[in-house]
Amino acid sequence: MRTPKRESQLRHRSGEADVELSASFIELFFDLVFVFAVTQLSHHLLVHLDWSGAFQTLFMLMVVWWAWIYTTWTTNWMDPDLPRVRLMLMVAGLCALMMAIGIPEAFGERALLFAGAYVALQLLVNGFKLVATPEGHHFQTIFARIFIWYVWVSALWIAGALAGGDALYVIWGLALVADYAGPYYRYWNPWHGTAETSDWHITPSHFVERFQLFVIIALGESVVVTGAAVSQAFSTTTVLALVTAFVFAASLWWLYFDEVAVYALDRMNSSSDPGRLGRDAYTYGHIPIVAGIIVSAVGDALVIRDASGSLSTAELMVVFGGPILYLAGHAVFRWSMVRTVSVRRVVAMVVLAASAVVSGAADLRADTAAGIATAVLVALAIWEYRRSSPRRAAADPQISVSTR
């Protein structure tokens, strides 16, 4: 009997840990839009460096992140190399692009563009999963729950955009809470009840790689921001600040990819409930990691803009707060994965916070303050690497540690 066409849209997996999939080219193409979105968010914070601007940037980051998240879960369930899935991702990418264009005035005249594009993306992605799943497949009920949830949440987003003013903040706040409550409450509705996270079958290799790629996107954006700033104000001082910023970004990369990414994949592969880890450690837990990178990129731009000047309180909070937020995200991620805390990273956060206070009290130059923050991250990376070297050698017979 011929397999129904609708069923062919799904990836058919047994859920075993040895199944391996990689990100497809269409997913990488889709991610290009989010390079622009992250740049828009960084620029918004750079221009509006106050509590209101910080709140708006964080709010929009959570919306942008949620748009990307649902597409990532979708391509873990649906085969992105199939024509209909590819077309869906292309249309979703266009929606994400329109949403990113709305970021500068999302709380003003472009509110309907921002919210409308986001709603269109979510209804498209979640509706496609429901339509593409054949009758009787166990995923159908899961996708029905998600789609029904987004139908009523979408109404809140549009209502807030139409209301405008102070009402927009209230209604959009409710909409965002409802968005983020969905996975936590497992998309309960009176017709289908709730799902179990063990039902959210995922392929760890593909899922983990997708999040690693988003971290690369955020880090890449920080390089673009600093490079563009130096090209507009080229001098010996700005070049030295650029070198510091690059070492800083490289340290952020090292702290995530040297150990965290590898051991997280091992944990996902060995878990009896990878769906829960995917929700807690990745869907929720990666938000402060990405936010920390974006804030750090803004800090780099501020330092390069006036490397020899002193930093205001708000600017000091950005320069040192970015890496603190990043490391705090790592702590949340590690706790979600293995229920342990890295003492070394906690120490680094405390040192960064103390350095911010000292830098402000001593009225240090911007490039000096940035150099201190960078030195703390480099020292942390070296500290962790040296502590893990014996374990690496024991785990990998190709690695030999000379005692001579």
C-alpha positions as CSV (number, residue, x, y, z in Angstrom):
1,M,0.0,0.0,0.0
2,R,1.3,3.4,-0.9
3,T,2.4,5.7,2.0
4,P,0.2,8.8,2.2
5,K,2.0,11.9,1.0
6,R,1.2,13.8,4.2
7,E,3.0,11.2,6.3
8,S,6.1,11.7,4.3
9,Q,6.6,15.2,5.7
10,L,7.5,13.7,9.1
11,R,10.8,12.4,10.1
12,H,10.3,8.8,11.2
13,R,12.5,8.0,14.2
14,S,12.6,5.5,16.9
15,G,13.9,8.0,19.4
16,E,17.1,6.1,20.0
17,A,20.2,8.1,20.9
18,D,22.3,6.7,18.0
19,V,20.1,8.4,15.3
20,E,22.0,11.4,14.0
21,L,20.8,14.3,11.9
22,S,22.4,17.6,11.0
23,A,21.1,21.0,10.2
24,S,20.0,21.3,6.5
25,F,20.9,24.1,4.1
26,I,17.4,25.5,4.2
27,E,17.6,25.8,8.0
28,L,20.8,27.7,7.6
29,F,19.1,29.9,5.0
30,F,16.3,30.5,7.4
31,D,18.7,31.5,10.2
32,L,20.2,34.3,8.0
33,V,17.1,36.3,8.8
34,F,17.9,36.1,12.5
35,V,21.3,37.5,11.9
36,F,19.5,40.7,10.9
37,A,17.1,40.4,13.8
38,V,19.9,40.1,16.4
39,T,21.6,43.2,14.8
40,Q,18.3,45.1,15.1
41,L,18.1,44.2,18.7
42,S,21.7,45.2,19.5
43,H,21.2,48.5,17.7
44,H,18.0,49.2,19.6
45,L,19.7,48.7,22.9
46,L,22.7,50.8,21.8
47,V,20.4,53.7,20.9
48,H,18.1,53.4,23.9
49,L,20.6,52.7,26.7
50,D,18.2,53.1,29.7
51,W,15.8,50.9,31.7
52,S,13.0,51.4,29.2
53,G,15.3,50.5,26.2
54,A,16.6,47.5,28.1
55,F,13.1,46.3,28.9
56,Q,12.0,46.7,25.3
57,T,15.0,45.0,23.9
58,L,14.6,42.0,26.2
59,F,10.9,41.8,25.4
60,M,11.6,41.8,21.7
61,L,14.4,39.3,22.1
62,M,12.0,36.9,23.8
63,V,9.5,37.3,20.9
64,V,12.2,36.8,18.2
65,W,13.6,33.8,20.2
66,W,10.2,32.2,20.4
67,A,9.7,32.6,16.6
68,W,13.0,30.8,16.0
69,I,12.3,28.2,18.7
70,Y,9.1,26.9,17.2
71,T,10.7,26.6,13.8
72,T,13.6,24.6,15.3
73,W,11.2,22.2,17.0
74,T,9.3,21.9,13.7
75,T,12.4,20.9,11.7
76,N,13.3,18.4,14.3
77,W,9.9,16.7,13.7
78,M,9.5,17.5,9.9
79,D,12.0,16.7,7.2
80,P,13.3,20.1,6.0
81,D,14.6,18.6,2.7
82,L,11.1,17.9,1.4
83,P,9.7,20.5,-1.0
84,R,6.6,21.5,1.1
85,V,8.6,21.8,4.3
86,R,11.2,23.9,2.4
87,L,8.5,26.3,1.1
88,M,7.0,26.6,4.5
89,L,10.4,27.6,5.9
90,M,10.9,30.2,3.2
91,V,7.6,31.8,3.9
92,A,8.3,31.6,7.6
93,G,11.7,33.3,6.9
94,L,9.9,36.1,5.1
95,C,7.6,36.6,8.1
96,A,10.6,36.7,10.4
97,L,12.3,39.3,8.2
98,M,9.2,41.5,8.4
99,M,9.1,41.1,12.2
100,A,12.8,42.1,12.3
101,I,12.1,45.2,10.2
102,G,9.4,46.2,12.8
103,I,11.9,46.1,15.8
104,P,13.0,49.7,15.8
105,E,9.4,51.0,16.2
106,A,7.8,47.8,17.6
107,F,6.2,49.7,20.5
108,G,5.1,52.5,18.2
109,E,4.0,52.9,14.7
110,R,5.3,49.5,13.6
111,A,3.5,47.5,16.3
112,L,1.1,45.9,13.9
113,L,3.9,44.9,11.6
114,F,5.9,43.4,14.4
115,A,3.0,41.5,16.0
116,G,1.3,40.6,12.7
117,A,4.5,39.1,11.2
118,Y,5.1,37.1,14.4
119,V,1.5,35.8,14.5
120,A,1.7,34.9,10.8
121,L,4.9,32.9,11.4
122,Q,3.5,31.0,14.4
123,L,0.2,30.2,12.8
124,L,2.0,29.1,9.6
125,V,4.6,26.9,11.3
126,N,2.2,25.3,13.8
127,G,-0.7,25.0,11.3
128,F,1.6,23.3,8.8
129,K,2.6,20.7,11.3
130,L,-1.0,19.9,12.0
131,V,-2.0,19.7,8.3
132,A,1.0,17.7,7.3
133,T,0.5,15.0,9.9
134,P,-1.7,12.1,8.8
135,E,-4.8,11.1,10.6
136,G,-4.2,8.7,13.5
137,H,-0.5,9.6,13.9
138,H,0.5,10.2,17.6
139,F,2.0,13.6,16.7
140,Q,-1.4,14.8,15.5
141,T,-2.8,15.4,19.0
142,I,0.4,17.1,20.1
143,F,0.3,19.5,17.1
144,A,-3.4,20.1,17.7
145,R,-2.7,21.3,21.2
146,I,0.0,23.6,20.1
147,F,-2.0,25.1,17.2
148,I,-5.1,25.7,19.4
149,W,-2.9,27.4,22.0
150,Y,-1.5,29.8,19.4
151,V,-4.9,30.7,17.9
152,W,-6.0,32.4,21.1
153,V,-2.6,33.8,22.0
154,S,-2.4,35.3,18.5
155,A,-5.5,37.3,19.2
156,L,-3.8,38.9,22.2
157,W,-0.8,40.0,20.1
158,I,-3.0,41.6,17.4
159,A,-5.3,43.2,20.0
160,G,-2.3,44.8,21.7
161,A,-0.9,46.2,18.5
162,L,-4.3,47.7,17.6
163,A,-4.8,49.2,21.1
164,G,-1.4,50.9,21.2
165,G,-0.3,53.2,24.0
166,D,-0.1,51.8,27.6
167,A,-2.7,49.1,26.7
168,L,-0.2,47.7,24.3
169,Y,2.3,46.9,27.1
170,V,-0.4,45.3,29.2
171,I,-1.9,43.1,26.4
172,W,1.5,42.2,24.9
173,G,2.8,41.3,28.4
174,L,-0.1,38.9,28.8
175,A,0.5,37.5,25.3
176,L,4.2,36.9,26.1
177,V,3.4,35.2,29.4
178,A,0.9,33.0,27.6
179,D,3.5,32.2,24.9
180,Y,6.1,31.1,27.4
181,A,3.6,29.2,29.6
182,G,2.6,27.0,26.7
183,P,5.5,24.4,26.9
184,Y,5.5,24.6,30.7
185,Y,1.8,23.7,30.9
186,R,2.2,21.4,28.0
187,Y,-0.4,23.2,25.9
188,W,-3.4,22.2,27.9
189,N,-6.9,22.5,26.3
190,P,-10.3,21.1,27.3
191,W,-10.4,18.9,24.2
192,H,-7.0,17.2,24.3
193,G,-5.8,17.6,27.8
194,T,-2.0,18.0,28.3
195,A,1.0,16.3,26.7
196,E,3.9,14.6,28.4
197,T,7.4,15.9,27.6
198,S,8.4,12.3,26.9
199,D,5.9,12.5,23.9
200,W,8.0,15.3,22.3
201,H,10.4,13.0,20.5
202,I,13.5,14.8,19.4
203,T,16.7,13.9,17.7
204,P,19.5,15.2,20.1
205,S,22.2,15.6,17.4
206,H,20.0,17.9,15.3
207,F,18.4,19.7,18.1
208,V,21.6,20.6,20.0
209,E,23.3,21.6,16.7
210,R,20.5,24.1,15.9
211,F,21.0,25.9,19.2
212,Q,24.8,25.9,18.8
213,L,24.3,27.6,15.4
214,F,22.1,30.3,17.0
215,V,24.9,31.0,19.5
216,I,27.3,31.3,16.6
217,I,24.8,33.8,15.0
218,A,24.8,35.9,18.1
219,L,28.6,35.8,18.4
220,G,29.0,36.6,14.7
221,E,26.8,39.7,15.2
222,S,29.1,40.9,17.9
223,V,32.0,40.7,15.5
224,V,30.1,42.6,12.9
225,V,29.1,45.4,15.3
226,T,32.7,45.9,16.5
227,G,34.2,45.7,13.1
228,A,31.7,48.2,11.7
229,A,32.4,50.6,14.6
230,V,36.2,50.5,14.0
231,S,35.8,51.0,10.3
232,Q,33.9,54.2,11.0
233,A,36.5,55.5,13.5
234,F,39.8,53.9,12.6
235,S,42.8,54.7,14.9
236,T,45.4,52.8,17.0
237,T,43.2,53.1,20.1
238,T,40.1,51.6,18.3
239,V,42.1,48.8,16.7
240,L,43.4,47.8,20.2
241,A,39.8,47.9,21.4
242,L,38.8,45.7,18.5
243,V,41.5,43.2,19.4
244,T,40.2,43.1,23.0
245,A,36.6,42.7,21.7
246,F,37.6,39.8,19.5
247,V,39.4,38.0,22.3
248,F,36.3,38.6,24.4
249,A,34.1,37.1,21.8
250,A,36.5,34.2,21.3
251,S,36.4,33.6,25.1
252,L,32.6,33.5,25.0
253,W,32.8,30.9,22.2
254,W,35.3,28.8,24.1
255,L,33.3,28.8,27.3
256,Y,30.3,27.4,25.4
257,F,31.8,25.1,22.8
258,D,34.8,23.6,24.7
259,E,32.8,21.7,27.3
260,V,29.2,22.8,27.6
261,A,28.1,21.8,24.0
262,V,29.8,18.4,24.1
263,Y,28.7,17.3,27.5
264,A,25.2,18.6,26.8
265,L,24.8,16.4,23.7
266,D,26.0,13.4,25.7
267,R,23.4,14.1,28.4
268,M,20.7,14.5,25.8
269,N,21.6,11.2,24.2
270,S,21.5,9.3,27.5
271,S,18.4,11.0,28.9
272,S,15.1,9.0,29.2
273,D,13.2,12.3,28.6
274,P,15.1,14.4,26.1
275,G,11.9,16.4,25.5
276,R,12.1,17.8,29.0
277,L,15.7,18.8,28.6
278,G,14.9,20.3,25.2
279,R,12.2,22.5,26.9
280,D,14.0,23.4,30.1
281,A,17.7,23.7,29.1
282,Y,17.4,24.8,25.5
283,T,14.0,26.4,24.9
284,Y,14.0,28.4,28.2
285,G,17.6,28.0,29.4
286,H,19.4,29.5,26.4
287,I,17.6,32.9,26.6
288,P,20.1,34.4,29.1
289,I,23.0,33.0,27.1
290,V,21.9,34.7,23.9
291,A,20.9,37.9,25.8
292,G,24.3,38.0,27.4
293,I,26.0,37.8,24.0
294,I,23.8,40.6,22.6
295,V,24.5,42.9,25.6
296,S,28.2,42.1,25.4
297,A,28.2,43.2,21.7
298,V,26.6,46.5,22.7
299,G,29.3,46.9,25.4
300,D,32.0,46.3,22.8
301,A,30.5,49.0,20.5
302,L,30.3,51.5,23.4
303,V,34.0,50.9,24.2
304,I,35.2,51.3,20.6
305,R,33.1,54.4,20.2
306,D,35.1,56.2,22.9
307,A,37.9,53.8,24.1
308,S,39.8,56.5,25.9
309,G,36.8,58.0,27.7
310,S,35.1,56.9,30.9
311,L,32.0,54.8,31.1
312,S,28.7,55.9,32.6
313,T,26.9,53.7,35.1
314,A,24.6,52.4,32.4
315,E,27.6,51.7,30.1
316,L,29.5,49.9,32.9
317,M,26.4,47.7,33.5
318,V,26.5,46.7,29.9
319,V,30.2,46.0,29.6
320,F,30.3,43.8,32.8
321,G,26.6,42.8,32.8
322,G,26.8,41.1,29.4
323,P,29.3,38.5,30.5
324,I,27.6,38.1,33.9
325,L,24.3,37.4,32.2
326,Y,26.0,35.0,29.8
327,L,27.6,33.0,32.6
328,A,24.4,33.1,34.6
329,G,22.7,31.5,31.5
330,H,25.3,28.8,31.6
331,A,24.5,28.2,35.2
332,V,20.8,27.8,34.4
333,F,21.6,25.6,31.5
334,R,23.9,23.3,33.6
335,W,21.3,23.1,36.4
336,S,18.6,22.1,33.9
337,M,20.8,19.4,32.5
338,V,22.6,17.8,35.4
339,R,21.4,19.7,38.6
340,T,24.9,20.9,39.4
341,V,26.5,24.3,39.6
342,S,30.0,25.3,38.3
343,V,31.8,27.0,41.2
344,R,34.4,28.4,38.8
345,R,31.8,30.2,36.8
346,V,30.1,31.6,39.9
347,V,33.5,32.9,41.1
348,A,33.9,34.5,37.7
349,M,30.5,36.2,38.0
350,V,31.5,37.6,41.4
351,V,34.8,38.9,40.1
352,L,33.1,40.6,37.2
353,A,30.6,42.3,39.5
354,A,33.4,43.5,41.8
355,S,35.4,44.7,38.8
356,A,32.4,46.8,37.6
357,V,32.2,48.5,41.0
358,V,36.0,49.1,41.1
359,S,36.0,50.4,37.5
360,G,33.2,52.8,38.3
361,A,34.8,54.0,41.5
362,A,38.2,54.5,39.9
363,D,36.7,56.1,36.8
364,L,38.8,53.8,34.5
365,R,39.0,54.3,30.8
366,A,36.5,52.3,28.7
367,D,39.2,50.2,27.1
368,T,40.7,49.4,30.5
369,A,37.4,48.2,31.9
370,A,36.8,46.1,28.8
371,G,40.3,44.6,29.1
372,I,39.5,43.6,32.7
373,A,36.3,41.9,31.7
374,T,38.1,40.1,28.9
375,A,40.9,39.0,31.2
376,V,38.4,37.5,33.6
377,L,36.8,35.4,30.8
378,V,40.2,34.3,29.4
379,A,41.3,33.3,32.9
380,L,38.1,31.3,33.4
381,A,38.6,29.5,30.1
382,I,42.2,28.6,31.0
383,W,41.2,27.5,34.5
384,E,38.4,25.2,33.2
385,Y,40.6,23.8,30.5
386,R,43.4,22.9,32.8
387,R,41.0,21.3,35.3
388,S,39.5,19.2,32.5
389,S,42.7,18.1,30.8
390,P,43.1,14.9,32.9
391,R,39.5,13.9,32.3
392,R,39.9,14.5,28.6
393,A,43.0,12.3,28.4
394,A,41.2,9.5,30.3
395,A,38.2,9.7,28.1
396,D,40.1,9.8,24.8
397,P,43.0,7.3,24.3
398,Q,44.3,9.5,21.4
399,I,45.2,12.2,23.9
400,S,48.4,11.6,25.9
401,V,49.5,13.8,28.7
402,S,53.3,13.8,29.0
403,T,54.7,13.7,32.5
404,R,58.3,14.3,31.4
